[in-house]
Amino acid sequence: MVGVGLWFVFLLVVPRREWRDLYPTIVFTALLATITDLLGVTLGQWEYIGPTTGGLSLWSDLGIAPPQGGFAVYLSRRYPRWAWLNWFVWIGANAVGEWLFVQWGLIRYHQWNTLKASLFYIPFFALIFLQERWWRTEQAASKAAESAVGSGPKRIFTGRRD
């Protein structure tokens, strides 16, 4: 239900015209969550209790993480003055959320604990932030290159040398 709720809030709050711009971040967040889950489960750090696919919690990787990444980026763009606070709120919310999942019996820690989980979310969200910055830089460079090419004189290739 958490994942459905997050997607609902994301789709309700984020304007539709901005969904396309957030798509790379959403896909990156899903990939990052899946990779970190794969590493955590295969290295025996934690396990999920309940429905899993190969030990991975796809409801978490595809249902919870992607709208969080997209929503965090949207809020940091919308309120740049509060960006640092926004990122720390998402880190804290994830640490509390994971703690609740452990308390509810949905996750079992083996070589992992709440402190490690809390610290883990710092590089996790830092990577989402860096991916978004990189993507924005690439988009700006691409648009600048398009306008530079488009503003020059037009030459039609005739097949002969001038």
LINKA-V135960 format. One record per residue. N is the residue number from 0. NEAR is the number of other ideal C-beta (glycine too) atoms within 12 Angstrom. Layout:
N_NEAR / N_NEAR
This chain:
0_12 / 1_24 / 2_24 / 3_15 / 4_17 / 5_32 / 6_25 / 7_16 / 8_19 / 9_32 / 10_21 / 11_15 / 12_19 / 13_29 / 14_15 / 15_12 / 16_9 / 17_21 / 18_22 / 19_16 / 20_21 / 21_36 / 22_21 / 23_25 / 24_41 / 25_37 / 26_23 / 27_30 / 28_39 / 29_31 / 30_22 / 31_32 / 32_36 / 33_28 / 34_19 / 35_32 / 36_35 / 37_23 / 38_19 / 39_31 / 40_29 / 41_16 / 42_15 / 43_14 / 44_23 / 45_33 / 46_26 / 47_30 / 48_16 / 49_18 / 50_14 / 51_21 / 52_17 / 53_15 / 54_25 / 55_27 / 56_33 / 57_24 / 58_28 / 59_35 / 60_32 / 61_27 / 62_26 / 63_36 / 64_43 / 65_34 / 66_36 / 67_41 / 68_43 / 69_37 / 70_37 / 71_44 / 72_39 / 73_33 / 74_33 / 75_29 / 76_25 / 77_19 / 78_16 / 79_14 / 80_11 / 81_15 / 82_22 / 83_18 / 84_16 / 85_26 / 86_32 / 87_22 / 88_23 / 89_35 / 90_28 / 91_21 / 92_24 / 93_35 / 94_26 / 95_18 / 96_29 / 97_38 / 98_23 / 99_17 / 100_27 / 101_24 / 102_14 / 103_16 / 104_13 / 105_25 / 106_31 / 107_25 / 108_25 / 109_17 / 110_14 / 111_26 / 112_19 / 113_22 / 114_14 / 115_21 / 116_29 / 117_23 / 118_19 / 119_27 / 120_34 / 121_21 / 122_17 / 123_33 / 124_39 / 125_22 / 126_26 / 127_41 / 128_31 / 129_20 / 130_28 / 131_34 / 132_21 / 133_17 / 134_26 / 135_21 / 136_14 / 137_15 / 138_19 / 139_14 / 140_14 / 141_14 / 142_14 / 143_14 / 144_14 / 145_13 / 146_12 / 147_11 / 148_13 / 149_11 / 150_10 / 151_10 / 152_7 / 153_8 / 154_8 / 155_8 / 156_8 / 157_7 / 158_6 / 159_6 / 160_5 / 161_7
